[in-house]
Amino acid sequence: AQALSRGCPILASDLLLNQEVNERVPGALALFPSQDPVACAQQIDRLLGDDSARKVLSGCARQYAQMHSPAAIAEKHWQCYEELWRQN
């Protein structure tokens, strides 16, 4: 979470949790197939040589972190509780 909030470009394996991050904010993580060290190394090389790809990752990481910050989550919970309160 701290790396995302600081806008660090992140390379991660394609585990379901990481895929979910990318579903919520496409481009928040660069993914490589799990258990494939060659693909990981290729992604590292690609990212090291591509400033624009790292900038996109950085911006999307910050966006994800803002959307899922403790304050944003608390606000979503508050809105849910307010809606439940109005229904009763």
Secondary structure, 3 states (H helix, E strand, C coil): CHHHHCCCCCEEECCHHHHHHHHHCCCCCEEECCCCHHHHHHHHHHHHCCHHHHHHHHHHHHHHHHHCCHHHHHHHHHHHHHHHHHHC
